[in-house]
Every structure is written in structure tokens, then in C-alpha cells.
């Protein structure tokens, strides 16, 4: 995992499997994307617009969350906007599109 005070915390999507069960993953993609492509086991679905509008409803400043989207761009945006507000968010780089792990859940 990369961490520098001047850059966002991030982790490569294919490093996630060894952490599943011990971390909180939030999938911020739209419902239709999850239905079409699937998701990662244990990931909680909270659409990007909802978590950005009212983060205090969905996440706590006392926990660390790993943020997942399709490519890593939207999750990076969510991290960039909410980390300065006191949330501890880690961007999952590469996103679900590059996930090759064993914890994939197909929704169809």
C-alpha cells in the first residue's frame, strides 16, 4: 500500500484478496454496473453520489474504508474529497475492471 502525506492512500486491486474479511470495502459504482459486472465478496454498496452528499450517514471517521469503483478514478475522487474532512479512505487502484482475485461475486 502506498502512503505519503501529499498523496492519497491507495492499494492495488489485486492485493485485496489477502485483506478480505479484515477490511471494510465500499463499492461506489451504480447498481447497474454491479448487476452487469459483479462485485467483491464482503463489499458494501453505497453509490458515489450518496456517499459524497452525506458521508456521515454511511461512514465513520473512526474506521478505515477501502473504496472501489470500476477503474479507480471515481474512488480516487471520493477519497480526495472526503479524506480532508477527516475520513480515512483508501483508493483501490485499478478498480473492479482489473480484479483477478478469488472473491468475485457475479450478480447475474
C-alpha positions in Angstrom: 0.0 0.0 0.0 1.3 3.4 -0.9 1.1 6.2 1.7 2.6 9.7 1.5 1.2 12.8 3.2 1.0 14.6 -0.1 -0.9 11.8 -1.9 -3.9 9.7 -1.3 -3.6 6.3 0.3 -4.0 3.6 -2.3 -3.8 -0.2 -2.8 -3.7 -2.2 -6.0 -6.9 -4.2 -6.6 -5.1 -7.5 -6.8 -3.7 -7.0 -3.3 -7.2 -7.0 -1.8 -7.8 -10.8 -1.5 -5.4 -11.2 1.4 -7.2 -8.5 3.3 -10.9 -9.5 2.7 -12.6 -10.3 5.9 -10.4 -7.8 7.8 -11.3 -4.6 6.0 -14.3 -2.6 5.0 -14.8 -2.3 1.3 -17.3 0.1 -0.2 -18.3 -0.3 -3.8 -19.4 3.1 -5.1 -20.5 2.0 -8.6 -24.0 2.3 -9.8 -26.4 -0.6 -9.3 -26.4 -1.4 -13.0 -22.6 -1.7 -13.0 -22.7 -4.1 -10.1 -25.5 -6.1 -11.7 -23.6 -6.3 -15.0 -20.0 -6.9 -13.8 -20.4 -8.3 -10.2 -18.6 -7.1 -7.1 -16.2 -8.3 -4.4 -17.3 -10.5 -1.5 -18.0 -8.5 1.6 -18.1 -5.2 -0.3 -20.9 -2.9 0.8 -22.7 -0.9 -1.9 -23.0 2.8 -1.4 -23.4 4.8 -4.7 -20.8 7.6 -5.2 -23.4 10.4 -5.2 -24.9 9.3 -1.9 -21.5 8.9 0.0 -20.4 12.3 -1.3 -23.6 14.1 -0.4 -23.9 12.7 3.2 -20.8 10.7 4.2 -21.7 10.9 7.9 -24.8 8.7 7.2 -22.7 5.9 5.7 -19.2 6.0 7.1 -17.4 6.8 10.4 -14.3 8.9 10.9 -13.2 6.2 13.4 -12.7 3.5 10.7 -10.7 2.9 7.6 -12.6 2.1 4.4 -11.3 0.8 1.0 -13.2 2.5 -1.9 -13.9 0.5 -5.0 -15.2 1.6 -8.4 -14.8 0.3 -12.0 -11.3 1.8 -12.8 -10.1 3.6 -9.7 -11.0 7.1 -11.0 -14.2 7.7 -9.1 -12.9 6.0 -6.0 -9.9 8.4 -6.2 -12.3 11.3 -6.4 -14.3 10.1 -3.3 -11.0 9.7 -1.4 -9.7 13.1 -2.5 -13.0 14.8 -1.4 -13.6 13.0 1.9 -10.1 12.4 3.4 -9.7 16.2 4.0 -12.9 16.1 6.0 -11.4 13.6 8.4 -12.4 10.2 6.8 -9.8 7.5 6.4 -10.4 6.2 2.9 -8.0 4.1 0.7 -8.4 4.1 -3.1 -8.5 0.7 -4.7 -6.4 1.4 -7.8 -7.2 -0.4 -11.0 -10.8 -0.9 -9.9 -13.1 -3.9 -10.4 -12.2 -4.0 -14.1 -8.7 -5.2 -13.3 -9.7 -7.6 -10.4 -8.4 -11.1 -10.9 -8.9 -12.4 -7.4 -11.0 -15.3 -6.0 -13.5 -13.2 -4.1 -15.5 -12.1 -7.2 -19.3 -12.3 -6.9 -21.2 -12.3 -10.2 -24.7 -10.9 -9.8 -26.3 -12.4 -12.9 
